[in-house]
Amino acid sequence: MSTLRKVGTYPADEMIESGQRFYDEHLQQSLEPEHTGRYVAIEPCSGRYFLGDTGTEALLDARQALPESLFYLARIGHSAADTLSGYGRRNG
């Protein structure tokens, strides 16, 4: 794991890379067999992680345990934590 940093000092790209790397190297094999479809909030500096049935649940548990930290959110067994879809009608 990379050098520990003070909480809140991650640039966004570094947080994403660090969180994804931690998931790939330390969590993927152990979480995917039993928790596919659930969410994991990862605090990359400490390696602590929190599971939830929703992203909100995982992040609320994480924030309660580590209120000053930033978290990387992943959906276990999926390439993205969530999707955005829908349609709209343009007026005018």
ROKOLTOR-977826 format. One record per residue (C-alpha): residue in one letter; x, y, z. Coordinates in nm, 3 decimals. Example, Ala and Ser with C-alpha at 12.3 -4.5 7.8 and 13.67 -1.06 7.14 Angstrom:
ATOM   code         u         v         w
ATOM      A     1.230    -0.450     0.780
ATOM      S     1.367    -0.106     0.714
end
This chain:
ATOM   code         u         v         w
ATOM      M     0.000     0.000     0.000
ATOM      S     0.118     0.352    -0.066
ATOM      T     0.242     0.590     0.199
ATOM      L    -0.024     0.683     0.452
ATOM      R    -0.160     1.032     0.414
ATOM      K    -0.339     1.269     0.642
ATOM      V    -0.715     1.232     0.620
ATOM      G    -0.874     1.458     0.360
ATOM      T    -0.557     1.522     0.161
ATOM      Y    -0.627     1.287    -0.132
ATOM      P    -0.677     1.436    -0.476
ATOM      A    -0.986     1.269    -0.629
ATOM      D    -0.794     1.066    -0.890
ATOM      E    -0.552     0.934    -0.629
ATOM      M    -0.839     0.836    -0.398
ATOM      I    -1.006     0.641    -0.678
ATOM      E    -0.684     0.466    -0.778
ATOM      S    -0.591     0.385    -0.419
ATOM      G    -0.938     0.254    -0.333
ATOM      Q    -0.964     0.042    -0.648
ATOM      R    -0.614    -0.097    -0.599
ATOM      F    -0.693    -0.191    -0.239
ATOM      Y    -1.015    -0.361    -0.348
ATOM      D    -0.840    -0.552    -0.629
ATOM      E    -0.543    -0.663    -0.419
ATOM      H    -0.700    -0.727    -0.078
ATOM      L    -1.078    -0.763    -0.092
ATOM      Q    -1.199    -0.888    -0.428
ATOM      Q    -1.126    -1.258    -0.380
ATOM      S    -1.268    -1.275    -0.029
ATOM      L    -1.580    -1.060    -0.085
ATOM      E    -1.704    -1.164    -0.429
ATOM      P    -1.807    -1.522    -0.354
ATOM      E    -2.054    -1.426    -0.079
ATOM      H    -2.126    -1.055    -0.121
ATOM      T    -2.172    -0.994    -0.496
ATOM      G    -2.416    -0.708    -0.550
ATOM      R    -2.357    -0.552    -0.207
ATOM      Y    -2.151    -0.235    -0.155
ATOM      V    -1.820    -0.177     0.015
ATOM      A    -1.692     0.159     0.143
ATOM      I    -1.312     0.152     0.171
ATOM      E    -1.091     0.390     0.367
ATOM      P    -0.767     0.346     0.169
ATOM      C    -0.530     0.490     0.431
ATOM      S    -0.618     0.234     0.697
ATOM      G    -0.761    -0.044     0.483
ATOM      R    -1.080    -0.052     0.689
ATOM      Y    -1.392    -0.132     0.495
ATOM      F    -1.765    -0.141     0.557
ATOM      L    -2.029    -0.353     0.383
ATOM      G    -2.388    -0.259     0.312
ATOM      D    -2.682    -0.370     0.104
ATOM      T    -2.689    -0.018    -0.041
ATOM      G    -2.415     0.235    -0.103
ATOM      T    -2.576     0.466     0.149
ATOM      E    -2.574     0.198     0.418
ATOM      A    -2.205     0.121     0.363
ATOM      L    -2.112     0.490     0.365
ATOM      L    -2.318     0.569     0.676
ATOM      D    -2.150     0.286     0.869
ATOM      A    -1.810     0.401     0.745
ATOM      R    -1.876     0.765     0.836
ATOM      Q    -1.996     0.665     1.184
ATOM      A    -1.676     0.468     1.249
ATOM      L    -1.436     0.714     1.082
ATOM      P    -1.607     1.055     1.070
ATOM      E    -1.306     1.248     0.939
ATOM      S    -1.222     1.009     0.654
ATOM      L    -1.295     0.989     0.284
ATOM      F    -1.414     0.662     0.131
ATOM      Y    -1.401     0.479    -0.198
ATOM      L    -1.734     0.311    -0.277
ATOM      A    -1.754    -0.002    -0.490
ATOM      R    -2.025    -0.247    -0.579
ATOM      I    -1.892    -0.595    -0.522
ATOM      G    -1.865    -0.796    -0.843
ATOM      H    -1.950    -0.498    -1.067
ATOM      S    -1.734    -0.259    -1.266
ATOM      A    -1.913     0.048    -1.125
ATOM      A    -2.081     0.127    -0.795
ATOM      D    -2.400     0.241    -0.964
ATOM      T    -2.554     0.336    -1.296
ATOM      L    -2.730     0.646    -1.415
ATOM      S    -3.004     0.601    -1.667
ATOM      G    -3.335     0.739    -1.769
ATOM      Y    -3.485     0.967    -2.023
ATOM      G    -3.608     1.318    -2.036
ATOM      R    -3.809     1.541    -2.254
ATOM      R    -3.673     1.873    -2.361
ATOM      N    -3.915     2.160    -2.343
ATOM      G    -3.885     2.432    -2.599
end
